[in-house]
Amino acid sequence: MLQIGDEFRHKYSYTQDDVDTYARVSGDTNPLHIDAEAGKASMFGRNIIHGFLGASVFTKIFGALWYADGHVYMSQNIKWLKPMFVDTTYEAVVKVKEIIKEKNRILYECAVYDAATGEQTIAGEALLLNKKQYVWE
C-alpha cells in the first residue's frame, strides 16, 4: 500500500558501450559523450554520459521495478546538477510526495546520487497515473 514518504532505491551504472548505443539510438552523437579525446579535452577531463540516459533510470523504476504494472507516465521534470560518468555507481531514489486518489495519480520526488560520494546529480519530480487504485487503499 503506497503512502506519502514511501521510497524506492535502485543502484545502477552505465558502460561506454551503453553510452555509444544510446548515442546511436537517440542520434545525439556529441563527441563529449563518445570521443575519448574530446572528453579528455573538456572541462570534465573525460566523457560524460547523456543527461537523458542518466535520468532514464526513472522510467526503468516506474516501468519495470516498482508497482510496474500500474504506472503510466504523465510528466517528468529534471534538473541536471552534476555530470555523470561511465563505470560509476549511482543510486536513484524515488519518493512518494503526493497521492491524488480521486484522479489515480501519484507525484514522486526523483533524485540520483553518486553512490560513492553521496553527491546529487539529478533532481526532479514525476507525475504518474496509477491504474491500480488498490496500491494506496
C-alpha positions as a Python dict, from the first residue, in 0.01 Angstrom:
ca = {
    (1, 'M'): (0, 0, 0),
    (2, 'L'): (162, 327, -114),
    (3, 'Q'): (175, 614, 132),
    (4, 'I'): (333, 958, 132),
    (5, 'G'): (700, 919, 220),
    (6, 'D'): (737, 567, 77),
    (7, 'E'): (1067, 533, -104),
    (8, 'F'): (1231, 305, -360),
    (9, 'R'): (1607, 290, -423),
    (10, 'H'): (1793, 139, -716),
    (11, 'K'): (2168, 127, -785),
    (12, 'Y'): (2287, 133, -1145),
    (13, 'S'): (2574, 226, -1375),
    (14, 'Y'): (2647, 253, -1746),
    (15, 'T'): (2939, 138, -1959),
    (16, 'Q'): (3083, 324, -2256),
    (17, 'D'): (2911, 65, -2477),
    (18, 'D'): (2578, 169, -2320),
    (19, 'V'): (2657, 535, -2395),
    (20, 'D'): (2758, 454, -2752),
    (21, 'T'): (2435, 260, -2803),
    (22, 'Y'): (2231, 549, -2661),
    (23, 'A'): (2414, 790, -2893),
    (24, 'R'): (2330, 575, -3191),
    (25, 'V'): (1964, 528, -3093),
    (26, 'S'): (1898, 888, -2988),
    (27, 'G'): (2106, 1050, -3261),
    (28, 'D'): (2296, 1258, -3003),
    (29, 'T'): (2650, 1189, -3119),
    (30, 'N'): (2805, 1486, -2938),
    (31, 'P'): (3177, 1399, -2912),
    (32, 'L'): (3165, 1488, -2541),
    (33, 'H'): (2982, 1158, -2491),
    (34, 'I'): (3155, 923, -2735),
    (35, 'D'): (3503, 1051, -2827),
    (36, 'A'): (3770, 988, -2564),
    (37, 'E'): (3991, 1274, -2687),
    (38, 'A'): (3704, 1523, -2683),
    (39, 'G'): (3614, 1409, -2333),
    (40, 'K'): (3973, 1441, -2213),
    (41, 'A'): (3999, 1792, -2358),
    (42, 'S'): (3669, 1902, -2199),
    (43, 'M'): (3619, 2080, -1867),
    (44, 'F'): (3522, 1738, -1724),
    (45, 'G'): (3851, 1569, -1818),
    (46, 'R'): (3666, 1268, -1958),
    (47, 'N'): (3347, 1173, -2138),
    (48, 'I'): (3015, 1235, -1968),
    (49, 'I'): (2704, 1027, -2021),
    (50, 'H'): (2397, 1180, -2186),
    (51, 'G'): (2174, 1356, -1933),
    (52, 'F'): (1865, 1172, -2052),
    (53, 'L'): (2046, 838, -2032),
    (54, 'G'): (2131, 907, -1668),
    (55, 'A'): (1770, 1006, -1598),
    (56, 'S'): (1624, 712, -1790),
    (57, 'V'): (1655, 511, -1469),
    (58, 'F'): (1322, 660, -1361),
    (59, 'T'): (1134, 502, -1647),
    (60, 'K'): (1304, 172, -1558),
    (61, 'I'): (1189, 205, -1197),
    (62, 'F'): (831, 301, -1283),
    (63, 'G'): (803, 71, -1584),
    (64, 'A'): (971, -244, -1454),
    (65, 'L'): (1069, -235, -1088),
    (66, 'W'): (821, -62, -853),
    (67, 'Y'): (444, -112, -896),
    (68, 'A'): (535, -150, -1261),
    (69, 'D'): (205, -294, -1378),
    (70, 'G'): (14, 19, -1282),
    (71, 'H'): (229, 322, -1359),
    (72, 'V'): (175, 537, -1667),
    (73, 'Y'): (391, 849, -1710),
    (74, 'M'): (211, 1183, -1726),
    (75, 'S'): (506, 1420, -1673),
    (76, 'Q'): (865, 1437, -1557),
    (77, 'N'): (1076, 1740, -1475),
    (78, 'I'): (1450, 1705, -1442),
    (79, 'K'): (1739, 1921, -1325),
    (80, 'W'): (2090, 1801, -1400),
    (81, 'L'): (2309, 1914, -1112),
    (82, 'K'): (2641, 1741, -1189),
    (83, 'P'): (2782, 1541, -1479),
    (84, 'M'): (2761, 1163, -1471),
    (85, 'F'): (3027, 922, -1591),
    (86, 'V'): (3056, 565, -1717),
    (87, 'D'): (3159, 286, -1482),
    (88, 'T'): (3036, 484, -1181),
    (89, 'T'): (2769, 351, -948),
    (90, 'Y'): (2470, 578, -893),
    (91, 'E'): (2165, 537, -675),
    (92, 'A'): (1824, 652, -793),
    (93, 'V'): (1570, 736, -524),
    (94, 'V'): (1200, 789, -586),
    (95, 'K'): (979, 901, -301),
    (96, 'V'): (602, 941, -286),
    (97, 'K'): (537, 1313, -242),
    (98, 'E'): (162, 1334, -302),
    (99, 'I'): (-123, 1092, -370),
    (100, 'I'): (-419, 1227, -566),
    (101, 'K'): (-667, 944, -507),
    (102, 'E'): (-960, 1094, -695),
    (103, 'K'): (-753, 1106, -1015),
    (104, 'N'): (-545, 790, -951),
    (105, 'R'): (-223, 993, -967),
    (106, 'I'): (96, 991, -767),
    (107, 'L'): (358, 1268, -755),
    (108, 'Y'): (709, 1141, -688),
    (109, 'E'): (1029, 1319, -594),
    (110, 'C'): (1307, 1181, -812),
    (111, 'A'): (1679, 1201, -736),
    (112, 'V'): (2006, 1041, -838),
    (113, 'Y'): (2316, 1032, -619),
    (114, 'D'): (2672, 923, -679),
    (115, 'A'): (2685, 611, -461),
    (116, 'A'): (3047, 668, -354),
    (117, 'T'): (3033, 1040, -272),
    (118, 'G'): (2665, 1096, -196),
    (119, 'E'): (2662, 1397, -429),
    (120, 'Q'): (2330, 1455, -601),
    (121, 'T'): (2347, 1452, -981),
    (122, 'I'): (1978, 1470, -1077),
    (123, 'A'): (1671, 1622, -910),
    (124, 'G'): (1311, 1634, -1023),
    (125, 'E'): (955, 1514, -994),
    (126, 'A'): (738, 1271, -1186),
    (127, 'L'): (360, 1257, -1205),
    (128, 'L'): (221, 914, -1283),
    (129, 'L'): (-123, 773, -1338),
    (130, 'N'): (-169, 455, -1139),
    (131, 'K'): (-446, 238, -1275),
    (132, 'K'): (-414, 7, -975),
    (133, 'Q'): (-607, 207, -718),
    (134, 'Y'): (-559, -64, -459),
    (135, 'V'): (-194, 26, -407),
    (136, 'W'): (-298, 301, -166),
    (137, 'E'): (-622, 162, -25),
}
